[in-house]
Amino acid sequence: MALCIVIGLVKYFICLIFLNHSVSTDNAYVGGRIQRLSSDAALGYISSLVDKEALMLSANHVFLVWAGVFIFTAMMIWLVDLYIHNKTFNRSE
């Protein structure tokens, strides 16, 4: 069990390292691109980025809600099954 936790933490930190690198690279790319645009084009570019980010965050939110629904449903199925098996075992004795 402890080995699984350690492996999970190592994977988490590796993902954080790659995410941090990609974020700094992307920020430099966007900053360089915006400096070459006119003010109206830069405003449109930033608006497009904000719309894309909002869509991604809403997709993440929907995914988390459905994950919670599935986890809750799985727990309810497991508890009902456990209750039914305990009820049948008590009845046969």
TILOLUM-751278 format. One line per 5 residues: their letters; for each residue x, y, z of C-alpha. Coordinates in Angstrom, 2 decimals. Each point is the difference from the previous one (the first is absolute). Layout:
# TILOLUM-751278
a = X/Y/Z | ...;
This chain:
# TILOLUM-751278
malci = 0.00/0.00/0.00 | 2.76/2.44/0.92 | 1.82/-0.85/-3.24 | -3.09/0.97/-2.01 | -0.17/3.35/1.81;
viglv = 3.70/0.68/-0.64 | -0.34/-0.92/-3.69 | -3.07/2.25/-0.29 | 1.86/2.91/1.59 | 2.99/-0.47/-2.31;
kyfic = -2.31/0.02/-3.05 | -1.72/3.11/1.35 | 3.28/1.90/0.44 | 1.22/-1.04/-3.47 | -3.25/1.37/-1.48;
lifln = 0.45/3.25/1.95 | 3.53/0.41/-1.36 | -1.17/-0.46/-3.60 | -3.00/2.28/0.56 | 2.16/2.77/1.44;
hsvst = 2.38/-0.22/-2.97 | -2.81/0.05/-2.55 | -1.74/2.94/1.71 | 3.15/2.15/-0.06 | 0.63/-0.92/-3.65;
dnayv = -3.59/0.80/-0.95 | 0.09/3.32/1.86 | 3.12/1.04/-1.90 | -1.63/-0.99/-3.30 | -3.22/1.92/0.70;
ggriq = 1.90/3.06/1.26 | 2.16/0.11/-3.12 | -2.98/-0.46/-2.27 | -2.08/2.76/1.64 | 2.85/2.55/-0.27;
rlssd = -0.05/-0.33/-3.80 | -3.76/0.59/-0.33 | -1.96/3.22/-0.14 | -2.16/0.88/2.99 | -3.24/-1.23/-1.60;
aalgy = 1.60/-3.23/-1.18 | 1.57/-0.55/3.43 | -3.38/0.57/1.65 | -1.61/-2.53/-2.35 | 2.80/-2.49/0.66;
isslv = -0.36/0.34/3.78 | -3.79/-0.29/-0.31 | 0.44/-3.20/-1.99 | 2.39/-1.39/2.64 | -2.45/0.85/2.78;
dkeal = -2.86/-1.70/-1.86 | 2.09/-3.13/-0.56 | 1.06/-0.07/3.65 | -3.60/0.44/1.16 | -1.06/-2.91/-2.20;
mlsan = 2.78/-2.16/1.41 | -0.91/0.88/3.59 | -3.68/-0.75/-0.63 | 0.96/-3.37/-1.52 | 2.12/-0.72/3.10;
hvflv = -2.94/0.94/2.22 | -2.38/-2.28/-1.90 | 2.54/-2.83/0.19 | 0.38/0.43/3.77 | -3.77/0.08/0.54;
wagvf = -0.48/-3.20/-2.02 | 2.93/-1.64/1.80 | -1.69/0.82/3.30 | -3.31/-1.42/-1.27 | 1.68/-3.22/-1.10;
iftam = 1.90/-0.38/3.28 | -3.15/0.63/2.00 | -1.94/-2.50/-2.14 | 2.72/-2.62/0.39 | -0.01/0.45/3.78;
miwlv = -3.79/-0.31/0.13 | 0.07/-3.17/-2.10 | 2.71/-1.45/2.23 | -1.89/0.89/3.20 | -3.31/-1.39/-1.31;
dlyih = 1.73/-3.20/-1.07 | 1.65/-0.27/3.42 | -3.35/0.59/1.72 | -1.76/-2.63/-2.13 | 2.71/-2.60/0.64;
nktfn = -0.04/0.66/3.77 | -3.81/-0.22/0.04 | 0.01/-3.38/-1.80 | 2.74/-1.35/2.26 | -1.90/1.01/3.13;
rse = -3.23/-1.53/-1.32 | 1.55/-3.41/-0.74 | 1.35/-0.41/3.52;
